[in-house]
Structures are given as C-alpha cells and as structure tokens.
Amino acid sequence: LRYLEADAVQCPTGRLEGLSILSQDDEAIGVVRGVLIDPMTRTLKYFVVEAARLFNRRRYLVAADTPAVMLPDDHALRVDVASESIERQRFDSRLVPHFSDDDLIAAMFAGSAS
C-alpha cells in the first residue's frame, strides 16, 4: 500500500482534503487527511482520518469498502456504521511508503506487457 495526501486526490465533489467523515448518526468522526491505495490495482483501501477530538490529533484508518454516502453540499462522507463501531486503527504516515512517480508508471503499465 502507498500513502497519498488528500489534497492530491480528486473526486467528483472536489479534492478529498478536508472531507468530513460522519457516522450513520451524523456524529463527526474526523477529517480526511490522506488515503492508502494499492498502486498496482489502483484501488482505494483506506481513508486516513484525523480524529475530531479537541486535544487529540491522532490519525486513524477507516476502511474504504465501508458502505457510505457522499454528501456534496456538506463536503462530507457518511459511513453506514455507528461511531462507536468504527475500528480506529492508528496510522503513522512515516511508516508507509508514499505514492511515487514510479508507482504511477508501474500502475499505468501493469498487465500491458504480454
């Protein structure tokens, strides 16, 4: 997996930077700061979310395959999970390779050599 900053990710509603993550009961979980992707399959695996706590700036992973609805007017993503049920696996971007130009080239040409 590779880490990519949210401000480098474009989605139909704009950049992911600052996208709020809400629980199914509209409780703020945090704000997207990055993503983890599988560069070879070009698949989003996790959102890297900064916790919405007053004195806690820790980052957590939220699985991208969690059912969710985009709320474009609120620049938010509502996940179909109660806030207390979300597994908050801590994340440190220093421990994961960052997405590179080499990853991009490898993904672009993966499977094309036959």
N, C-alpha and C positions, 0 to 999 in steps of 0.2 A: 504494500500500500504506500501511497505517496500523499504528502500533505500539500494542500493548496490554499492560500489565503482567500477569504471570502470576497475580497474586493477584486479578485481576478476571475471570479465566476459570474457569468451572465446567465440569467434565467428569463423566462417570459415576462416576469414582472420587474425586471431590472437586476442590478447586482445583488448578490447574496449578502454583502456586508450590511450588518445592522438588521437583518431579518429576525424578527422576534419569533421565538418558539413558544407556543401556548399549549397547555394540556387540553383535554377534551372539555374540561370545566372552565376554560379560559384563564387558568392560573398561569402567570408568566413563569416559564422555565428558564429562559435566558435568551441570549442573542447569538446568532451565528457569527463566528469569527473565522471559520475555515471549514474545509471538507477533507475527508480521506477518500481517495479514489484508487481503483485498480487501473493503472495506466494501460495494461495490455487489453483489457476488456472494455475500457472506457466506461467503467461503472462506478457510480457514486455509492460508497459503502456506509459512510458515517458523516453526520454533521458534527463539527466541533463547536460546542456551545459554551459560552461564558455564562456562568450561573448568575441569576438575577438576585443576588444577595447583597446586602448593604456593605459588609466588610469582607466578603468572600469573593475573590476574583479568580477562582479556580475554573478550569475548563474541563468539560466532560464530553463524552461521545454519546450521540443519540443515533441509533441505527436508522439508516436512510430507507430501509424497507418497512418501517413502521407506517401503517396507514395514516394518511394525512390529507388535509385540505388547505390549499393556498388561499389566503385572504388578501388579495392585491390592494384593496383600499386601505388596509391596516399595515401593509408590508409585514405580514405575519404568516406563519405556518402553524395550523392547529393539528396536533397529532392526536390520534384516536386512542389515547391512553390517559388514565388518571395520573396526576402529577406525582403522587406517592408511589406509583407503579413503574415509573421510568427508572431504568437501571442507569445510574450515574457513574459510569466507568471513567475515572480520572484520566486526563490526557496531558501530555507534555510534548509540544511540537519539536523540542530538541531531540527527542528520541526516535523520530520518524523522518526518513528522507523526504526532502521537499521535492515537489514535482519539478522536473528539469526539462530543458530543451531536448536532451537525449530521450527522456521518457515520451515526449511528444512525437518525436520522429519514430521511435520504436512502435508506438501505438498506431501511428498513421500507416505504417508498412507491415504491421503484424498480419500474418496469414497471406500476404500478397505474393510471397516468394514460393512458387510451386514448381 
